[in-house]
């Protein structure tokens, strides 16, 4: 009986070792090696995110934009941060202003994470009209305004599940979350609550390296 018990104990030990090794190997094989693979894995795992994963994710690090000084602006040349992109026209009204307000409150409420986050407004195909320019300066002084080619942005997002829709088009206006590598990975609409967006961003920042 003693020998049988000893053999049984050894068998259980080896079984536990085999199971542990299997978990380690599976974890190594599943670990994403690129940003695209990471976001694809997150979407398959069904995390407790409140936003919608942009599928497929869209790279924008090398997209050429223009700042208010008429200088070329590329995300790849900027400080590493998480960013929220709101795309609109030269005139920002109604849904557009609601989205700016929602994302501003999110930025303020991020607290210790706020320095790792930036909001960008893409003025598509035209400069801001004076009224919108003054509105942004007064109400959103930390919002970075950039001029973008509307056709290019539409084409980038056309084949995703979150195509570009502007305020006034009758569709769903979105704010796009861009990761530290310049990958558009999630989208939010005005149906999302501020605390939902904050929870997503804080979760991502908590597990990101910077």
VOBA-1610 file (N, C-alpha, C; in pm, whole numbers, padded with zeros to 5 digits, always signed):
BEGIN
Unk+00083-00121+00000Unk+00000+00000+00000Unk+00086+00125+00000Unk+00200+00117+00077Unk+00288+00233+00085Unk+00350+00263-00050Unk+00393+00156-00121Unk+00454+00174-00252Unk+00353+00229-00352Unk+00229+00180-00345Unk+00125+00229-00435Unk+00097+00377-00409Unk+00093+00414-00281Unk+00068+00554-00246Unk+00181+00643-00296Unk+00305+00591-00284Unk+00422+00669-00330Unk+00415+00689-00481Unk+00384+00581-00554Unk+00374+00590-00700Unk+00264+00686-00742Unk+00152+00679-00669Unk+00039+00769-00700Unk+00078+00914-00677Unk+00152+00938-00567Unk+00197+01074-00537Unk+00290+01127-00645Unk+00382+01040-00689Unk+00475+01081-00795Unk+00400+01112-00924Unk+00298+01031-00953Unk+00221+01051-01075Unk+00152+01187-01073Unk+00099+01224-00956Unk+00031+01353-00943Unk+00131+01468-00959Unk+00251+01453-00904Unk+00353+01557-00917Unk+00390+01578-01063Unk+00414+01465-01136Unk+00450+01476-01278Unk+00336+01535-01360Unk+00214+01504-01323Unk+00098+01560-01393Unk+00092+01711-01375Unk+00118+01756-01253Unk+00117+01900-01226Unk+00228+01971-01303Unk+00346+01909-01309Unk+00458+01967-01383Unk+00423+01977-01531Unk+00362+01872-01586Unk+00325+01871-01728Unk+00223+01979-01759Unk+00124+01996-01668Unk+00022+02097-01687Unk+00083+02236-01684Unk+00174+02259-01588Unk+00240+02389-01577Unk+00322+02420-01702Unk+00394+02320-01752Unk+00474+02340-01873Unk+00385+02371-01992Unk+00270+02304-01997Unk+00176+02330-02106Unk+00124+02472-02104Unk+00094+02522-01986Unk+00046+02660-01972Unk+00153+02759-02018Unk+00279+02733-01977Unk+00391+02823-02015Unk+00410+02823-02166Unk+00409+02705-02226Unk+00427+02696-02372Unk+00313+02763-02445Unk+00189+02740-02400Unk+00073+02802-02464Unk+00079+02953-02453Unk+00122+03000-02335Unk+00134+03144-02316Unk+00237+03205-02408Unk+00349+03134-02429Unk+00454+03183-02518Unk+00405+03188-02662Unk+00330+03084-02705Unk+00281+03079-02842Unk+00175+03185-02867Unk+00094+03216-02764Unk-00013+03314-02780Unk+00034+03456-02767Unk+00152+03477-02707Unk+00197+03614-02681Unk+00216+03690-02812Unk+00146+03804-02831Unk+00155+03876-02958Unk+00291+03941-02978Unk+00344+03932-03099Unk+00476+03986-03130Unk+00469+04121-03200Unk+00349+04163-03244Unk+00332+04293-03307Unk+00210+04361-03247Unk+00195+04491-03273Unk+00080+04565-03222Unk-00049+04510-03281Unk-00045+04474-03411Unk-00164+04419-03476Unk-00207+04289-03409Unk-00110+04201-03381Unk-00140+04075-03316Unk-00192+04097-03174Unk-00135+04198-03105Unk-00180+04227-02968Unk-00326+04268-02966Unk-00362+04358-03056Unk-00501+04406-03058Unk-00597+04299-03107Unk-00550+04215-03201Unk-00633+04105-03247Unk-00659+04007-03133Unk-00555+03980-03052Unk-00570+03890-02938Unk-00666+03948-02836Unk-00655+04079-02809Unk-00744+04143-02713Unk-00890+04130-02755Unk-00914+04149-02886Unk-01052+04141-02935Unk-01107+04000-02924Unk-01021+03899-02948Unk-01067+03761-02937Unk-01093+03721-02793Unk-01014+03775-02702Unk-01032+03740-02560Unk-01156+03803-02501Unk-01208+03909-02566Unk-01330+03971-02516Unk-01310+04040-02384Unk-01215+04134-02378Unk-01189+04206-02254Unk-01308+04293-02218Unk-01305+04349-02101Unk-01419+04426-02051Unk-01415+04569-02104Unk-01379+04585-02229Unk-01375+04718-02288Unk-01516+04769-02316Unk-01530+04901-02315Unk-01659+04963-02344Unk-01664+05019-02485Unk-01546+05047-02542Unk-01541+05095-02679Unk-01546+04978-02776Unk-01541+05011-02904Unk-01546+04909-03008Unk-01408+04897-03071Unk-01355+04774-03076Unk-01226+04754-03141Unk-01238+04787-03289Unk-01143+04863-03340Unk-01138+04893-03483Unk-01071+04775-03553Unk-01146+04709-03638Unk-01096+04590-03708Unk-01108+04609-03858Unk-00997+04594-03931Unk-00862+04577-03877Unk-00808+04708-03821Unk-00711+04701-03727Unk-00651+04825-03676Unk-00584+04902-03788Unk-00581+05035-03775Unk-00530+05120-03884Unk-00406+05197-03837Unk-00291+05181-03905Unk-00172+05256-03868Unk-00179+05400-03920Unk-00142+05497-03836Unk-00142+05635-03880Unk-00016+05709-03838Unk+00085+05636-03792Unk+00207+05699-03742Unk+00277+05783-03848Unk+00269+05742-03974Unk+00339+05813-04081Unk+00246+05902-04163Unk+00124+05919-04118Unk+00029+06005-04189Unk+00075+06150-04181Unk+00084+06216-04295Unk+00129+06355-04299Unk+00012+06450-04278Unk+00020+06529-04173Unk-00081+06628-04138Unk-00016+06765-04138Unk-00097+06867-04112Unk-00043+07003-04108Unk-00095+07073-03984Unk-00004+07134-03907Unk-00047+07203-03786Unk-00090+07347-03819Unk-00126+07421-03718Unk-00178+07556-03739Unk-00071+07654-03786Unk+00056+07615-03776Unk+00166+07697-03827Unk+00201+07661-03972Unk+00117+07575-04031Unk+00138+07529-04169Unk+00265+07445-04184Unk+00304+07379-04075Unk+00419+07289-04077Unk+00371+07144-04082Unk+00449+07059-04148Unk+00415+06917-04154Unk+00422+06854-04015Unk+00324+06774-03984Unk+00314+06711-03851Unk+00291+06562-03871Unk+00378+06480-03814Unk+00365+06334-03820Unk+00367+06278-03679Unk+00279+06184-03653Unk+00271+06123-03520Unk+00401+06054-03482Unk+00468+05995-03581Unk+00592+05923-03554Unk+00701+06015-03499Unk+00689+06145-03523Unk+00790+06241-03476Unk+00758+06299-03339Unk+00644+06264-03284Unk+00598+06324-03159Unk+00632+06239-03037Unk+00612+06297-02922Unk+00633+06225-02797Unk+00536+06108-02787Unk+00582+05999-02732Unk+00499+05879-02720Unk+00385+05905-02622Unk+00263+05892-02670Unk+00144+05911-02586Unk+00029+05827-02642Unk-00073+05810-02561Unk-00202+05762-02610Unk-00276+05886-02660Unk-00352+05870-02768Unk-00419+05986-02825Unk-00563+05953-02863Unk-00646+06058-02862Unk-00784+06046-02906Unk-00802+06141-03023Unk-00846+06086-03136Unk-00866+06165-03258Unk-01014+06191-03280Unk-01049+06319-03294Unk-01184+06358-03332Unk-01174+06424-03468Unk-01238+06367-03568Unk-01230+06420-03703Unk-01357+06498-03735Unk-01338+06620-03787Unk-01452+06704-03819Unk-01423+06795-03937Unk-01508+06890-03957Unk-01492+06985-04067Unk-01429+07113-04014Unk-01419+07211-04101Unk-01367+07340-04058Unk-01459+07409-03959Unk-01586+07371-03964Unk-01685+07422-03869Unk-01729+07308-03779Unk-01706+07320-03649Unk-01741+07215-03553Unk-01865+07258-03476Unk-01977+07191-03498Unk-02103+07224-03432Unk-02172+07096-03386Unk-02276+07113-03306Unk-02364+07005-03261Unk-02286+06882-03213Unk-02300+06768-03283Unk-02237+06644-03237Unk-02086+06661-03219Unk-02027+06739-03306Unk-01883+06762-03299Unk-01846+06827-03167Unk-01920+06929-03127Unk-01890+06997-03000Unk-01921+06907-02882Unk-02024+06826-02894Unk-02055+06731-02787Unk-01939+06632-02768Unk-01881+06588-02881Unk-01770+06493-02874Unk-01646+06560-02813Unk-01623+06686-02850Unk-01510+06758-02792Unk-01529+06772-02641Unk-01650+06802-02598Unk-01677+06817-02454Unk-01657+06683-02383Unk-01712+06576-02440Unk-01700+06443-02377Unk-01554+06404-02361Unk-01476+06420-02466Unk-01335+06378-02460Unk-01252+06471-02371Unk-01292+06598-02362Unk-01222+06689-02270Unk-01243+06645-02126Unk-01365+06609-02092Unk-01394+06564-01956Unk-01320+06434-01925Unk-01308+06348-02024Unk-01231+06225-02007Unk-01085+06258-01977Unk-01028+06348-02055Unk-00888+06387-02037Unk-00865+06444-01898Unk-00952+06533-01854Unk-00939+06594-01721Unk-00947+06488-01612Unk-01036+06393-01630Unk-01063+06293-01527Unk-00958+06182-01521Unk-00865+06180-01614Unk-00762+06076-01613Unk-00661+06095-01501Unk-00659+06214-01441Unk-00572+06238-01326Unk-00425+06214-01357Unk-00364+06119-01286Unk-00220+06094-01300Unk-00183+06045-01440Unk-00282+05996-01516Unk-00254+05947-01651Unk-00268+06057-01756Unk-00315+06175-01717Unk-00350+06278-01815Unk-00230+06324-01898Unk-00109+06320-01841Unk+00010+06363-01916Unk+00050+06264-02024Unk-00003+06146-02016Unk+00028+06043-02116Unk-00080+06037-02224Unk-00164+06137-02226Unk-00281+06136-02316Unk-00292+06271-02386Unk-00334+06268-02512Unk-00350+06391-02588Unk-00470+06378-02681Unk-00541+06489-02699Unk-00654+06491-02793Unk-00614+06566-02920Unk-00655+06510-03034Unk-00627+06571-03163Unk-00759+06597-03236Unk-00770+06715-03295Unk-00885+06744-03380Unk-00837+06755-03523Unk-00892+06668-03610Unk-00857+06671-03752Unk-00959+06757-03826Unk-00914+06870-03878Unk-00998+06952-03964Unk-00979+06899-04106Unk-01081+06837-04159Unk-01067+06761-04283Unk-01087+06849-04407Unk-00978+06868-04479Unk-00983+06934-04607Unk-00993+07085-04605Unk-01000+07146-04489Unk-01014+07291-04481Unk-00965+07343-04347Unk-00934+07472-04345Unk-00894+07536-04220Unk-01017+07562-04134Unk-00994+07579-04004Unk-01105+07610-03915Unk-01165+07746-03951Unk-01298+07754-03948Unk-01363+07884-03963Unk-01338+07962-03835Unk-01350+08093-03840Unk-01315+08177-03725Unk-01394+08142-03601Unk-01523+08117-03616Unk-01607+08085-03500Unk-01559+07959-03428Unk-01529+07855-03506Unk-01481+07730-03447Unk-01344+07748-03386Unk-01258+07824-03453Unk-01124+07849-03400Unk-01132+07917-03264Unk-01217+08019-03252Unk-01233+08091-03126Unk-01297+08001-03020Unk-01392+07919-03061Unk-01457+07826-02968Unk-01355+07729-02908Unk-01269+07674-02992Unk-01169+07578-02945Unk-01067+07646-02854Unk-01022+07764-02891Unk-00924+07835-02808Unk-00981+07865-02669Unk-01109+07898-02664Unk-01173+07933-02537Unk-01206+07811-02452Unk-01257+07706-02516Unk-01309+07591-02441Unk-01218+07468-02440Unk-01125+07462-02535Unk-01039+07344-02546Unk-00895+07386-02575Unk-00834+07459-02483Unk-00700+07514-02508Unk-00591+07408-02526Unk-00612+07286-02478Unk-00511+07181-02490Unk-00540+07084-02604Unk-00637+07118-02686Unk-00671+07036-02802Unk-00578+07071-02918Unk-00509+06972-02973Unk-00418+06994-03085Unk-00498+06988-03215Unk-00497+07098-03290Unk-00571+07106-03416Unk-00478+07079-03533Unk-00518+06988-03619Unk-00438+06950-03735Unk-00526+06943-03859Unk-00472+06982-03971Unk-00545+06974-04097Unk-00510+06843-04165Unk-00613+06770-04209Unk-00594+06639-04270Unk-00669+06631-04402Unk-00624+06543-04488Unk-00691+06518-04615Unk-00812+06428-04590Unk-00930+06479-04618Unk-01053+06403-04590Unk-01056+06271-04665Unk-01015+06272-04790Unk-01019+06149-04871Unk-00928+06042-04812Unk-00809+06084-04767Unk-00715+05987-04710Unk-00771+05925-04583Unk-00826+06008-04495Unk-00882+05956-04369Unk-01000+05864-04396Unk-01087+05903-04488Unk-01201+05818-04525Unk-01153+05684-04580Unk-01052+05688-04666Unk-01000+05564-04726Unk-00938+05474-04620Unk-00863+05533-04524Unk-00800+05457-04418Unk-00901+05376-04337Unk-01017+05438-04313Unk-01116+05377-04224Unk-01230+05308-04298Unk-01231+05319-04429Unk-01342+05268-04508Unk-01365+05119-04491Unk-01257+05041-04486Unk-01270+04895-04480Unk-01277+04842-04337Unk-01286+04931-04240Unk-01297+04887-04100Unk-01443+04882-04058Unk-01466+04838-03936Unk-01601+04837-03880Unk-01638+04971-03818Unk-01547+05072-03832Unk-01573+05204-03775Unk-01539+05312-03877Unk-01612+05318-03990Unk-01581+05416-04095Unk-01605+05559-04046Unk-01540+05652-04115Unk-01552+05793-04079Unk-01692+05845-04110Unk-01755+05909-04011Unk-01884+05974-04031Unk-01880+06105-03955Unk-01903+06213-04025Unk-01893+06345-03964Unk-02025+06392-03908Unk-02017+06489-03818Unk-02138+06551-03764Unk-02218+06612-03877Unk-02348+06582-03879Unk-02435+06636-03983Unk-02457+06540-04099Unk-02380+06430-04103Unk-02397+06331-04210Unk-02510+06233-04181Unk-02566+06241-04061Unk-02673+06149-04026Unk-02624+06016-03974Unk-02493+06002-03960Unk-02436+05877-03911Unk-02390+05888-03767Unk-02302+05799-03727Unk-02250+05796-03591Unk-02112+05859-03588Unk-02101+05976-03528Unk-01971+06040-03516Unk-01889+05965-03412Unk-01762+05945-03442Unk-01677+05867-03354Unk-01553+05944-03311Unk-01502+05906-03195Unk-01369+05947-03151Unk-01285+05820-03154Unk-01163+05830-03207Unk-01078+05713-03226Unk-00962+05715-03128Unk-00943+05604-03057Unk-00832+05590-02964Unk-00711+05534-03039Unk-00599+05606-03029Unk-00476+05568-03098Unk-00372+05528-02994Unk-00311+05413-03012Unk-00215+05365-02912Unk-00080+05433-02929Unk+00016+05393-02848Unk+00146+05459-02843Unk+00229+05440-02969Unk+00193+05341-03049Unk+00264+05315-03174Unk+00197+05381-03294Unk+00088+05452-03268Unk+00018+05519-03378Unk-00084+05432-03448Unk-00138+05333-03377Unk-00236+05241-03434Unk-00376+05279-03385Unk-00466+05309-03479Unk-00606+05335-03442Unk-00667+05203-03401Unk-00700+05189-03272Unk-00739+05057-03222Unk-00880+05049-03167Unk-00938+05161-03124Unk-01073+05158-03069Unk-01149+05282-03111Unk-01282+05273-03109Unk-01364+05389-03140Unk-01475+05403-03036Unk-01518+05527-03018Unk-01624+05559-02923Unk-01723+05654-02989Unk-01847+05646-02948Unk-01950+05736-02999Unk-02007+05815-02880Unk-02102+05903-02908Unk-02164+05980-02802Unk-02253+05894-02713Unk-02277+05771-02754Unk-02354+05678-02670Unk-02271+05628-02552Unk-02139+05642-02561Unk-02052+05601-02451Unk-02049+05706-02341Unk-02051+05660-02219Unk-02038+05748-02104Unk-01890+05779-02080Unk-01865+05896-02023Unk-01728+05935-01996Unk-01654+05836-01908Unk-01724+05784-01805Unk-01657+05691-01713Unk-01622+05559-01781Unk-01696+05523-01886Unk-01663+05402-01961Unk-01533+05420-02038Unk-01521+05536-02102Unk-01400+05564-02180Unk-01279+05574-02086Unk-01298+05639-01972Unk-01190+05651-01874Unk-01143+05514-01828Unk-01237+05427-01800Unk-01202+05292-01753Unk-01118+05218-01856Unk-01156+05229-01984Unk-01080+05164-02090Unk-00938+05219-02097Unk-00927+05353-02100Unk-00795+05416-02116Unk-00705+05386-01997Unk-00758+05395-01877Unk-00678+05367-01759Unk-00630+05222-01759Unk-00716+05131-01802Unk-00677+04990-01808Unk-00563+04971-01907Unk-00572+05034-02023Unk-00468+05022-02124Unk-00337+05085-02077Unk-00346+05202-02015Unk-00225+05270-01968Unk-00157+05194-01855Unk-00238+05128-01774Unk-00183+05053-01662Unk-00090+04943-01709Unk-00122+04884-01823Unk-00044+04771-01872Unk+00046+04806-01990Unk+00055+04936-02024Unk+00145+04977-02131Unk+00278+05020-02070Unk+00389+05009-02144Unk+00520+05031-02087Unk+00552+05174-02049Unk+00485+05274-02109Unk+00516+05413-02082Unk+00392+05491-02045
//
